């Protein structure tokens, strides 16, 4: 899609994506050579890929990989993790999209917090209900034992209630 010299080439996303748009492609791969047989991607290579990823997002065409080829071998941005890194980059993302992403993250965080709060509230409520149920049962047992004439200190040990609470229950 572009012709360049030994040092660099000039290519624009508009020209590069033209065929992909006309053919209705859902994905593209970028390929260029390094005539000096050095596979290390330059900052310009990374920036170009980053710009193409952003252009592809607007066009809804996935930039799947960027290959650098030499006469002997190649380097894949995808295999080496550079595509993942560049897909997270915000360097060439339009400001409105950054704002949309931040709002989405904010909404997701609020929803997560709400669900967590509800879950914790339910757990606390359940625990409190269990404690209240246990206390109610202990009071019922204490009433029965009092009616049977069992000593308050024994009822206290059996029920876990304080002797004072049992005396109040007995009306003493």
C-alpha positions as a printed NumPy array, in Angstrom:
array([[  0.   ,   0.   ,   0.   ],
       [  3.005,   2.291,   0.294],
       [  6.365,   2.797,  -1.274],
       [  9.271,   3.912,   0.809],
       [ 12.971,   4.33 ,   0.877],
       [ 15.596,   2.428,   2.789],
       [ 14.878,   4.337,   5.992],
       [ 11.094,   4.81 ,   6.004],
       [  7.823,   4.622,   4.111],
       [  4.827,   6.903,   4.092],
       [  1.46 ,   5.227,   4.491],
       [ -1.894,   6.548,   5.625],
       [ -4.725,   4.56 ,   7.191],
       [ -7.113,   5.887,   4.525],
       [ -5.079,   4.298,   1.724],
       [ -4.273,   1.139,   3.658],
       [ -7.877,   0.418,   4.673],
       [ -9.391,   1.294,   1.28 ],
       [ -9.397,  -2.263,  -0.094],
       [-10.504,  -3.718,   3.25 ],
       [-13.481,  -1.327,   3.357],
       [-14.438,  -2.014,  -0.269],
       [-14.257,  -5.783,   0.261],
       [-16.151,  -5.686,   3.572],
       [-13.227,  -7.162,   5.515],
       [-13.59 ,  -7.662,   9.265],
       [ -9.849,  -7.849,   9.874],
       [ -6.516,  -6.919,   8.335],
       [ -2.865,  -7.751,   8.854],
       [ -0.095,  -5.236,   8.412],
       [  3.156,  -6.379,   6.816],
       [  6.306,  -4.472,   6.022],
       [  9.94 ,  -5.314,   5.514],
       [ 13.128,  -4.236,   7.205],
       [ 15.735,  -4.38 ,   4.434],
       [ 18.556,  -4.187,   6.992],
       [ 17.437,  -7.611,   8.368],
       [ 16.871,  -6.157,  11.865],
       [ 13.574,  -7.399,  13.308],
       [ 13.362,  -5.012,  16.254],
       [ 10.251,  -2.838,  15.794],
       [ 11.014,   0.869,  15.868],
       [  8.93 ,   3.435,  17.737],
       [  7.656,   4.529,  14.321],
       [  6.533,   0.925,  13.639],
       [  4.679,   0.83 ,  16.964],
       [  3.111,   4.268,  16.431],
       [  1.961,   3.315,  12.94 ],
       [  0.386,   0.129,  14.275],
       [ -1.262,   2.067,  17.096],
       [ -2.726,   4.593,  14.612],
       [ -3.98 ,   1.776,  12.387],
       [ -5.6  ,   0.027,  15.358],
       [ -7.504,   3.239,  16.152],
       [ -8.51 ,   3.757,  12.515],
       [ -9.619,   0.118,  12.379],
       [-11.792,   0.612,  15.463],
       [-13.587,   3.5  ,  13.788],
       [-14.079,   1.394,  10.635],
       [-14.913,  -1.723,  12.691],
       [-12.02 ,  -3.585,  11.062],
       [ -9.731,  -5.466,  13.467],
       [ -5.982,  -5.034,  12.984],
       [ -5.093,  -8.626,  13.848],
       [ -1.302,  -8.508,  13.529],
       [  1.651,  -6.567,  12.189],
       [  4.481,  -8.568,  10.688],
       [  7.986,  -7.287,  10.113],
       [  9.738,  -9.437,   7.535],
       [ 13.354,  -9.79 ,   6.489],
       [ 14.961, -11.991,   3.876],
       [ 15.409, -14.702,   6.516],
       [ 12.59 , -14.512,   9.077],
       [  9.769, -12.404,  10.526],
       [  8.497, -10.878,  13.755],
       [  4.817, -10.968,  14.73 ],
       [  3.502,  -8.188,  16.967],
       [  0.691, -10.524,  18.094],
       [  2.989, -13.405,  19.046],
       [  5.332, -11.058,  20.916],
       [  2.527,  -9.365,  22.883],
       [  2.886,  -5.992,  21.17 ],
       [ -0.648,  -6.112,  19.716],
       [ -2.122,  -6.576,  23.201],
       [ -0.004,  -3.695,  24.489],
       [ -0.951,  -1.415,  21.591],
       [ -4.639,  -2.342,  21.844],
       [ -4.557,  -0.861,  25.373],
       [ -2.719,   2.285,  24.289],
       [ -4.527,   5.611,  24.478],
       [ -1.904,   7.529,  22.476],
       [ -4.002,   7.913,  19.32 ],
       [ -7.452,   7.435,  20.848],
       [ -9.784,  10.383,  20.222],
       [-10.643,  12.283,  23.442],
       [-14.375,  11.509,  23.114],
       [-13.597,   7.781,  23.105],
       [-11.399,   8.104,  26.195],
       [-14.301,   9.875,  27.928],
       [-16.666,   7.056,  26.852],
       [-14.257,   4.408,  28.135],
       [-13.861,   6.211,  31.462],
       [-17.637,   6.515,  31.833],
       [-18.018,   2.796,  31.092],
       [-15.349,   1.92 ,  33.669],
       [-17.052,   4.233,  36.17 ],
       [-20.464,   2.631,  35.567],
       [-18.982,  -0.873,  35.824],
       [-17.285,   0.118,  39.091],
       [-20.504,   1.54 ,  40.494],
       [-22.447,  -1.597,  39.524],
       [-19.757,  -3.838,  41.033],
       [-19.826,  -1.783,  44.245],
       [-23.618,  -1.923,  44.403],
       [-23.656,  -5.713,  43.955],
       [-20.903,  -6.139,  46.547],
       [-22.764,  -3.902,  49.002],
       [-25.989,  -5.862,  48.511],
       [-24.161,  -9.152,  48.973],
       [-22.479,  -7.936,  52.167],
       [-25.777,  -6.518,  53.428],
       [-27.525,  -9.833,  52.813],
       [-24.747, -11.685,  54.63 ],
       [-24.921,  -9.3  ,  57.601],
       [-28.71 ,  -9.502,  57.666],
       [-28.599, -13.284,  57.558],
       [-26.029, -13.382,  60.354],
       [-28.093, -10.971,  62.457],
       [-31.224, -13.05 ,  61.808],
       [-29.425, -16.209,  62.888],
       [-28.211, -14.502,  66.069],
       [-31.721, -13.245,  66.838],
       [-33.138, -16.708,  66.196],
       [-30.577, -18.285,  68.51 ],
       [-31.385, -15.751,  71.242],
       [-35.12 , -16.349,  70.832],
       [-34.587, -20.115,  71.093],
       [-32.385, -19.652,  74.188],
       [-35.128, -17.539,  75.801],
       [-37.749, -20.199,  75.026],
       [-35.549, -22.929,  76.505],
       [-34.911, -20.758,  79.588],
       [-38.683, -20.244,  80.072],
       [-39.302, -23.985,  79.916],
       [-36.46 , -24.718,  82.335],
       [-37.702, -22.   ,  84.729],
       [-41.179, -23.538,  84.65 ],
       [-39.575, -26.872,  85.56 ],
       [-37.897, -25.264,  88.583],
       [-34.312, -25.531,  87.324],
       [-31.793, -23.231,  89.062],
       [-30.948, -19.953,  87.3  ],
       [-27.189, -20.663,  87.29 ],
       [-27.775, -24.01 ,  85.513],
       [-30.131, -22.383,  82.976],
       [-27.481, -19.722,  82.346],
       [-24.819, -22.37 ,  81.643],
       [-27.201, -24.365,  79.437],
       [-28.644, -21.494,  77.409],
       [-25.731, -19.073,  77.221],
       [-27.947, -16.328,  78.646],
       [-26.752, -14.215,  81.559],
       [-28.235, -14.902,  84.983],
       [-29.562, -11.324,  84.973],
       [-31.455, -11.93 ,  81.708],
       [-32.951, -15.118,  83.152],
       [-34.028, -13.28 ,  86.342],
       [-35.771, -10.635,  84.197],
       [-37.445, -13.43 ,  82.26 ],
       [-38.596, -14.996,  85.521],
       [-39.842, -11.63 ,  86.77 ],
       [-37.531, -11.599,  89.769]])
